[in-house]
C-alpha cells in the first residue's frame, strides 16, 4: 500500500522539510478547521498545478518530443522517478 511506504519515510530526517518551509501556527489553525472534503479538494488542485508545472518543465527541456513522450515523462516524474534517463 502506498500510504504504508509513505509512513515509513515520515520519520526519516532526509525527507523532512526545513523549518522555514513548514506551516506557521495561523495556517495550521486554518487547515485544522477545514473539513476532510475541503482538504481533499485543495490537494486535488495542488496536484493539478504540479502536473502543469512538471509538464511545462518537460516541454522546456525537450521541445522536440512528441505529445506521447511528454505525457509519459510527466507521469514518470509525477510518480517520483527522478533518475536521469539514458542519454540525458
N, C-alpha and C positions, 0 to 999 in steps of 0.2 A: 504494500500500500504506500502511496506517495507520502501521505502525512506521517507515517511511521519513519520513513527515511529522513524527512524534514526535522522531526522532533529530535532525532539523534544529533543533528547539526546545531540545534539551538543552544546547546551547552558548550560547543566548540568555539573558543575565543576568536579563531580565524574567520568565523562567519559573523562576527559582531560588528555593528556599525560604530563609528566614532561617536562620542557623546554629543558632539555638536550636530550630529545628523539624526538625533532622536527627537521624538515629540516632547514639547515642553508640557508643564503641568496643565496649562489652559487648554491646549489641544487634546491632551488625554481626557480631560473632563468632558469636552465636547464629544469625542469619539465614544466614550463610555456611555453617554446618554443617547446614542443613536441605536435604532433597532437593528436587529441582525439583517433584515431585508435592506435597510439603508446602507449598511456597511458592505453588503454584497453588491449592491448597485454601484457603489463607489469603486469597489475592487474591479468590477467589470469595466467601468470607464477607464480606470488606470491601465488595465490590461490592453484595452483597445488603443490607448495612447501609446503604450510601449510598442505594440506591433507596428503602428505607423512610424514611430521613430526608428525602430530597428530596420524596417523595410527601406526607409529613406537612406539609412547608412549603407545598406547593401547596394542599393541602386547607385549611390555616390561612389562607392568603391569599385563597382563593376558595371559601368553604364552599358557595356556591350552584351550583358547577359540577357537571355530571354526571360519572359514573364514566368515561365515554369521554374527556371533556375533561381530567380529572385525569390519566388514563393517558397521553394524548398530550402533555400539558405536562411530565409527569415524564420521558418519553422524550426530549423536546426538550432539557430541562435536562441530563439524563444524557449526552446527545450533545455537550454543550459549547456549545450555542447559547444564550448568555446575554443576547442583545439583548432590550430591552424589547419586549413585544408591543404592538401598536397598541391604544390606549385604556387603557393602564395608567399 
